[in-house]
Amino acid sequence: MSGDVLTHRPDRPLALDQAALGRLRDRVHRAAGRSRGEAVLVSATSKVEAPASLGDLLRGSGLSGEPWALIEQPDRGRRGILALGAATTIPLGAQPGERFRALADRWHDLASHAQADPGAGIPGGGLILIGGAAFSPGGGTSSTWQTFGGGDMVVPSVSVACLGHDAALTVTVLVEPGADPTEILAEAQLSTALLVAEPPEPADPFLDAPEVRSVLAAGHFTAAVERAVATIGDGAFTKIVLAREIEVRSEQPWDVPTVLARLGARFPACFVFGFGRGDGAMVGASPELLLRRDGQRVETVALAGSTRRSNDPSVDEHLAQQLLASTKDRAEHALVVERILRTLGPHALWVTAPKEPQVATVANVHHLATPIRAQLDGRARLLDLVGAMHPTPAVGGEPGEAALRAIPALEGIDRGWYAGPLGWVDRAGDGELFVGLRSGVLRGDTARLFAGVGVVGASDPSSELAETELKLEAVLSALRPAH
């Protein structure tokens, strides 16, 4: 080929090193030189210095309608992944019980035939699949979720995975047999051009207090809780999670990287995330790990039962102890723990969990939490386990099927990707997915935010409404003017 399409440039802070460039060229030529067969993923990875801000890279990327994802946990060794563009996209299956199995099968096929580097020892480095799914197979059809649909996961054209001061930069293309290598490498050059040194100045959407309204009246939610409690009394289920939706309007379009930066500053222990589809961006700060896999070890956390926090340390400690002693919250939490243990058991050599929950604290909420670990028996893939685990009683109910049938009619909203599984998986099948809680969709000057609560027989409608207000505040606080 003529020219050096992927050389270092002074106006780009991140670039593949010369050895990685050579590997990418060789692999593209080799994959394109085949006369037949399936398309092959080709990528190369360089270890680089971690950028100061993944959010600045996102803002400077110049993406226009292309998929993107950003996931950060500042308190966990400054872990983060930025994924830009799509070398290829894998939609989820449409049938209940098959959504994640079809995804796992396709990813296994692509990953096993890919020509790619290891991930430079950084979680999420190298070739990855990243994205999310709607809470239910029929979700994502409302106008709020119009560019998200039922869910998909993409192999990004460019990804930057960070751990501390180190990062892995990966460039990936999909190569059809007989394709023109020059065109493919030019496409890779356009992908790396997404990484620019100087992001543009954002518009400031935080000049005035935003307008906030409930999409459905607060009375609709409290009436739904009353009906759910009555149904629990009739024995249909023992717990059900109900969510509500609010709309927030600004004078200016929302600046997504700024919102994500605010969430990261306030919730550094959470999964701070953004997923872009078309002109919409789902953002949030989720405290709930669904599954993390490293080899044959998996981890998860049962998270259910919560209370507010106080600025007074002695009151805050009292609230935490009250939560630990709450019969209602302990019973709700135990349902989640028991379901997770039952779900992982058939796939594992052993599963272990503490007998007593602990209190997990984020900026504005105390939660009851139980960490759970398992050693897999070698058969189940991460995405298979996601299909088996989701939704846990922390976001659905117990028994699951009965609660899931009742949720749409009681809530009256389309959850879309809210409370759905979000995250990534790598070529080896390792990765982590979390639950899309404390989240909302930003589109232009409008935001739609979601929050839910677990309803049990002892639930009080007004208290449950107050808990949704507390949880909605997580993202709402990032949309208000700074004081």
HUKAZI-V408906 format. One record per backbone hydrogen bond with DSSP energy under -0.5 kcal/mol. NH is the residue of the N-H (numbers start at 1). CO is the residue of the C=O. Records with the same first field share a line. If there is no record, write none. Layout:
NH->CO  CO
This chain:
5->3
7->4
12->9
21->17
22->18
23->19
24->20
25->21
26->22
27->23
28->24
29->25
30->26
31->27
32->28
33->29
34->31
40->175
42->173
43->115
44->171
46->169
48->46  167
50->165
57->53
58->54
59->55
60->56
61->57  58
62->59
68->276
69->83
70->274
71->81
72->272
73->79
75->268
76->73
77->75
78->74
79->73  76
80->162
81->71
82->160
83->69
84->158
85->67
87->155
88->155
90->153
91->89
92->151
93->99
98->95
99->95
102->98
103->99
104->100
105->101
106->102
107->103
108->104
109->105
110->106
111->107
112->108
113->109
114->110  111
115->41
116->114
122->119
125->122
127->117
129->425
130->154
131->423
132->152
133->421
134->150
135->416
139->136
145->142
146->143
148->145
149->140  145
151->148
152->132
153->90
154->130
155->88
156->154
157->84
158->84
159->170
160->82
161->168
162->80
163->166
164->77
166->163
167->48
168->161
169->46  167
170->159  168
171->44
172->157
173->42
175->40  173
176->174
178->32  34
179->176
181->179
184->180
185->181
186->182
187->183
188->184
189->185
190->186
191->187
192->188
193->189
194->191
195->192
196->194
197->11
199->197
205->203
211->249
212->210
213->247
215->245
216->245
220->217
221->217
222->218
223->219
224->220
225->221
226->222
227->223
228->224
229->225
230->226
231->227
232->228
233->229
234->230
235->232
236->231
238->398
239->398
240->455
241->396
242->240  453
244->451
246->449
247->213
248->447
249->211
250->445
254->444
256->254
259->255
260->256
261->257
262->258
263->259
264->260
265->261
266->262
267->263
270->267
271->286
272->72  270
273->271  284
274->70
275->282
276->68
277->280
278->65
280->277
281->442
282->275
283->281  440
284->273
285->438
286->271
289->287
290->433
291->433
292->299
293->431
294->297
297->294
298->374
299->292
300->372
301->289
302->370
303->301
304->368
307->366
309->364
313->311
316->312
317->313
318->314
319->315
320->316
321->317
322->318
323->319
324->320
325->321
326->322  323
330->326
331->327
332->328
333->329
334->330
335->331
336->332
337->333
338->334
339->335
340->336
341->337
342->338
343->339
344->340
345->341
346->342
347->344
348->345
349->375
350->375
352->373
354->371
358->369
360->358  367
362->365
366->307
367->360
368->305
369->358
370->302
372->300
373->352
374->298
375->350
376->296  374
377->347
385->381
386->382
387->383
388->384
389->385
390->386
395->392
396->392
398->239
403->399
404->400
405->401
406->402
407->403
408->404
410->406
411->407
412->408
415->413
418->415
419->436
420->417
422->434
423->131
424->432
425->129
426->430
427->127
429->426
431->293
432->424
433->291
434->422
435->288
436->420
437->435
439->450
440->283
441->448
442->281
443->446
446->443
447->248
448->441
449->246
450->439
451->244
453->242
455->240  453
456->454
459->456
464->460
465->461
466->462
467->463
468->464
469->465
470->466
471->467
472->468
473->469
474->471
475->472
476->472
477->473
478->475
479->476
480->477
